[in-house]
Amino acid sequence: MKKIILSGLFSLMWLLAISQSNKEVKWMFTAKKIANKTHEVYMAATISGDFPMYSQHPGMDGPIPASFTFSKNPLLVLNADVKEVGK
């Protein structure tokens, strides 16, 4: 009896572990040249299902704001903050 209960418990834990998918958000990146050696990079997210994405500046306590982290590269300079467009 113990083996059946443990087997059922492990099966339930396994199902809960794989039920979370990391494919709710798909990102698309494009770049536009605006001057010599200057480009704007556009990042767009498509969110499937009923999942929210919060602003970088929600203006209240509670939701975790969206954030972007860029790796340092000696060939590139980030000269502006990330701006939001849309809802």
N, CA, C and O of each residue as an XYZ file, in Angstrom:
348
protein
N       0.813     -1.188      0.000
C       0.000      0.000      0.000
C       0.863      1.261      0.000
O       0.551      2.243     -0.673
N       1.973      1.213      0.780
C       2.862      2.363      0.837
C       3.460      2.667     -0.530
O       3.616      3.834     -0.891
N       3.801      1.621     -1.302
C       4.389      1.814     -2.623
C       3.398      2.495     -3.561
O       3.789      3.338     -4.368
N       2.139      2.144     -3.462
C       1.114      2.751     -4.326
C       0.936      4.228     -3.967
O       0.844      5.080     -4.851
N       0.888      4.520     -2.679
C       0.729      5.914     -2.243
C       1.940      6.738     -2.643
O       1.788      7.844     -3.163
N       3.148      6.219     -2.410
C       4.360      6.946     -2.789
C       4.445      7.121     -4.296
O       4.844      8.183     -4.774
N       4.082      6.112     -5.034
C       4.088      6.210     -6.489
C       3.113      7.280     -6.964
O       3.448      8.076     -7.841
N       1.931      7.307     -6.404
C       0.946      8.332     -6.751
C       1.417      9.718     -6.367
O       1.209     10.670     -7.120
N       2.048      9.853     -5.211
C       2.562     11.146     -4.763
C       3.669     11.651     -5.683
O       3.670     12.823     -6.058
N       4.612     10.783     -6.051
C       5.684     11.184     -6.959
C       5.131     11.537     -8.340
O       5.618     12.467     -8.984
N       4.122     10.802     -8.794
C       3.505     11.117    -10.085
C       2.847     12.486    -10.053
O       2.960     13.247    -11.014
N       2.166     12.811     -8.971
C       1.525     14.114     -8.816
C       2.568     15.226     -8.771
O       2.385     16.269     -9.398
N       3.648     15.016     -8.043
C       4.711     16.015     -7.968
C       5.348     16.227     -9.334
O       5.681     17.358     -9.690
N       5.522     15.160    -10.101
C       6.114     15.269    -11.434
C       5.192     16.062    -12.353
O       5.661     16.907    -13.116
N       3.895     15.804    -12.292
C       2.937     16.541    -13.118
C       2.920     18.023    -12.764
O       2.834     18.873    -13.650
N       3.000     18.332    -11.489
C       3.037     19.737    -11.075
C       4.324     20.414    -11.539
O       4.312     21.593    -11.894
N       5.419     19.685    -11.538
C       6.705     20.255    -11.943
C       6.740     20.584    -13.435
O       7.325     21.593    -13.827
N       6.125     19.753    -14.268
C       6.184     20.000    -15.709
C       5.018     20.835    -16.212
O       4.981     21.188    -17.391
N       4.061     21.161    -15.342
C       2.892     21.912    -15.797
C       3.220     23.369    -16.089
O       2.480     24.026    -16.821
N       4.298     23.885    -15.541
C       4.691     25.264    -15.790
C       5.540     25.323    -17.053
O       6.600     24.701    -17.126
N       5.075     26.062    -18.033
C       5.795     26.194    -19.294
C       6.540     27.524    -19.320
O       6.076     28.507    -18.741
N       7.666     27.561    -19.974
C       8.416     28.806    -20.109
C       8.160     29.456    -21.467
O       8.930     30.319    -21.888
N       7.099     29.061    -22.151
C       6.835     29.577    -23.485
C       5.619     30.494    -23.516
O       4.995     30.637    -24.567
N       5.263     31.119    -22.397
C       4.144     32.042    -22.380
C       4.495     33.355    -23.067
O       3.614     34.036    -23.591
N       5.779     33.714    -23.069
C       6.211     34.966    -23.681
C       7.199     34.658    -24.800
O       8.178     33.938    -24.604
N       6.925     35.215    -25.974
C       7.850     35.100    -27.104
C       8.337     36.500    -27.435
O       7.545     37.432    -27.575
N       9.640     36.633    -27.558
C      10.250     37.929    -27.825
C      10.684     38.033    -29.278
O      11.111     37.053    -29.888
N      10.565     39.244    -29.820
C      11.035     39.541    -31.165
C      11.902     40.808    -31.065
O      11.530     41.783    -30.412
N      13.055     40.767    -31.724
C      13.991     41.880    -31.670
C      14.268     42.393    -33.076
O      14.477     41.604    -33.998
N      14.269     43.698    -33.242
C      14.649     44.317    -34.510
C      15.494     45.548    -34.188
O      15.466     46.063    -33.070
N      16.238     46.005    -35.183
C      17.066     47.195    -35.006
C      16.857     48.136    -36.183
O      16.610     47.701    -37.308
N      16.959     49.435    -35.907
C      16.791     50.457    -36.936
C      17.962     51.430    -36.831
O      18.240     51.966    -35.759
N      18.638     51.650    -37.943
C      19.756     52.596    -37.958
C      19.188     54.009    -38.019
O      18.414     54.338    -38.918
N      19.580     54.849    -37.048
C      19.070     56.215    -37.022
C      20.157     57.246    -37.314
O      19.846     58.401    -37.608
N      21.409     56.852    -37.239
C      22.541     57.721    -37.566
C      23.768     56.834    -37.726
O      23.714     55.627    -37.491
N      24.873     57.450    -38.130
C      26.121     56.706    -38.272
C      26.528     56.159    -36.900
O      26.692     56.921    -35.947
N      26.685     54.869    -36.808
C      27.057     54.161    -35.572
C      26.012     54.292    -34.470
O      26.340     54.111    -33.298
N      24.767     54.600    -34.815
C      23.695     54.698    -33.829
C      22.490     53.911    -34.322
O      22.019     54.108    -35.442
N      21.998     53.020    -33.472
C      20.850     52.190    -33.812
C      19.858     52.199    -32.660
O      20.238     52.342    -31.498
N      18.592     52.045    -32.993
C      17.563     51.807    -31.991
C      17.205     50.332    -32.065
O      17.019     49.785    -33.152
N      17.109     49.697    -30.917
C      16.739     48.291    -30.853
C      15.317     48.213    -30.312
O      15.004     48.809    -29.281
N      14.458     47.475    -31.014
C      13.072     47.297    -30.615
C      12.892     45.876    -30.096
O      13.330     44.908    -30.717
N      12.232     45.774    -28.935
C      11.940     44.476    -28.338
C      10.425     44.399    -28.170
O       9.821     45.268    -27.541
N       9.817     43.365    -28.729
C       8.375     43.200    -28.618
C       8.077     41.832    -28.020
O       8.679     40.828    -28.401
N       7.148     41.809    -27.088
C       6.760     40.564    -26.431
C       5.343     40.191    -26.850
O       4.441     41.029    -26.850
N       5.164     38.938    -27.204
C       3.833     38.388    -27.449
C       3.546     37.430    -26.304
O       4.273     36.462    -26.086
N       2.480     37.716    -25.582
C       2.158     36.929    -24.400
C       0.950     36.062    -24.706
O      -0.109     36.566    -25.079
N       1.112     34.755    -24.546
C       0.002     33.835    -24.799
C      -0.798     33.624    -23.521
O      -0.299     33.829    -22.414
N      -2.022     33.218    -23.695
C      -2.862     32.939    -22.534
C      -3.298     34.206    -21.835
O      -3.414     35.264    -22.453
N      -3.534     34.093    -20.567
C      -4.039     35.203    -19.773
C      -2.981     35.675    -18.783
O      -3.278     35.909    -17.611
N      -1.741     35.814    -19.262
C      -0.638     36.188    -18.393
C      -0.388     37.690    -18.499
O      -0.416     38.235    -19.602
N      -0.145     38.369    -17.385
C       0.125     39.799    -17.429
C       1.617     40.094    -17.575
O       2.461     39.281    -17.197
N       1.927     41.255    -18.122
C       3.280     41.799    -18.077
C       3.133     43.207    -17.530
O       2.393     44.027    -18.073
N       3.840     43.471    -16.459
C       3.705     44.753    -15.808
C       4.694     45.760    -16.358
O       5.732     45.391    -16.908
N       4.369     47.024    -16.208
C       5.202     48.131    -16.642
C       6.517     48.140    -15.867
O       6.636     47.528    -14.806
N       7.494     48.843    -16.417
C       8.745     49.049    -15.688
C       8.524     50.006    -14.519
O       9.289     50.010    -13.554
N       7.479     50.810    -14.614
C       7.166     51.816    -13.600
C       5.697     51.677    -13.203
O       4.877     52.499    -13.612
N       5.339     50.645    -12.406
C       3.924     50.413    -12.104
C       3.285     51.499    -11.243
O       2.063     51.644    -11.248
N       4.088     52.265    -10.506
C       3.548     53.359     -9.718
C       2.859     52.930     -8.435
O       2.218     53.749     -7.777
N       2.979     51.670     -8.072
C       2.384     51.195     -6.828
C       3.152     49.975     -6.347
O       3.940     49.384     -7.085
N       2.911     49.614     -5.110
C       3.533     48.397     -4.577
C       2.742     47.185     -5.044
O       1.540     47.279     -5.289
N       3.402     46.071     -5.164
C       2.694     44.839     -5.493
C       3.300     44.092     -6.654
O       4.081     43.164     -6.446
N       2.957     44.476     -7.894
C       3.454     43.683     -9.018
C       4.960     43.859     -9.212
O       5.525     44.910     -8.910
N       5.581     42.823     -9.713
C       7.011     42.893    -10.018
C       7.150     43.552    -11.385
O       6.641     43.026    -12.375
N       7.831     44.695    -11.457
C       7.927     45.399    -12.738
C       8.817     44.660    -13.728
O       9.703     43.896    -13.345
N       8.561     44.906    -15.009
C       9.427     44.364    -16.054
C      10.806     45.008    -15.920
O      10.916     46.184    -15.572
N      11.836     44.248    -16.192
C      13.190     44.803    -16.124
C      14.028     44.203    -17.245
O      13.770     43.091    -17.706
N      15.018     44.946    -17.668
C      15.916     44.520    -18.733
C      17.344     44.683    -18.248
O      17.702     45.709    -17.667
N      18.155     43.666    -18.490
C      19.560     43.699    -18.104
C      20.394     43.464    -19.353
O      20.155     42.514    -20.098
N      21.363     44.321    -19.576
C      22.220     44.219    -20.742
C      23.640     43.886    -20.304
O      24.167     44.486    -19.367
N      24.251     42.929    -20.985
C      25.634     42.565    -20.696
C      26.565     43.640    -21.244
O      26.307     44.230    -22.293
N      27.637     43.879    -20.526
C      28.613     44.865    -20.993
C      29.353     44.331    -22.205
O      29.730     43.160    -22.257
N      29.555     45.204    -23.175
C      30.260     44.861    -24.400
C      31.147     46.052    -24.746
O      30.637     47.164    -24.877
N      32.459     45.858    -24.898
C      33.347     46.989    -25.183
C      33.083     47.628    -26.553
O      33.544     48.741    -26.805
N      32.365     46.957    -27.424
C      32.088     47.500    -28.752
C      30.787     48.303    -28.822
O      30.507     48.958    -29.826
N      29.998     48.247    -27.749
C      28.695     48.907    -27.746
C      28.552     49.830    -26.550
O      29.136     49.599    -25.491
N      27.759     50.884    -26.739
C      27.457     51.807    -25.655
C      25.944     51.954    -25.581
O      25.296     52.259    -26.582
N      25.389     51.739    -24.407
C      23.965     51.953    -24.186
C      23.812     53.398    -23.731
O      24.253     53.751    -22.637
N      23.191     54.243    -24.560
C      23.139     55.664    -24.228
C      21.750     56.165    -23.871
O      21.524     57.374    -23.823
N      20.806     55.248    -23.616
C      19.453     55.643    -23.197
C      18.823     54.499    -22.410
O      19.241     53.346    -22.507
N      17.816     54.851    -21.637
C      17.074     53.832    -20.903
C      16.062     53.172    -21.829
O      15.739     53.693    -22.896
N      15.578     52.041    -21.409
C      14.536     51.334    -22.163
C      13.237     52.117    -22.025
O      12.821     52.445    -20.914
N      12.593     52.418    -23.158
C      11.317     53.142    -23.148
C      10.197     52.164    -23.491
O      10.366     51.270    -24.320
N       9.069     52.347    -22.847
C       7.903     51.513    -23.100
C       6.991     52.174    -24.135
O       6.837     53.395    -24.164
N       6.395     51.341    -24.977
C       5.405     51.810    -25.934
C       4.244     50.837    -25.872
O       4.458     49.625    -25.875
N       3.037     51.333    -25.815
C       1.863     50.464    -25.771
C       1.287     50.367    -24.383
O       1.678     51.102    -23.476
N       0.341     49.440    -24.227
C      -0.334     49.261    -22.948
C       0.525     48.443    -22.009
O       0.125     48.183    -20.875
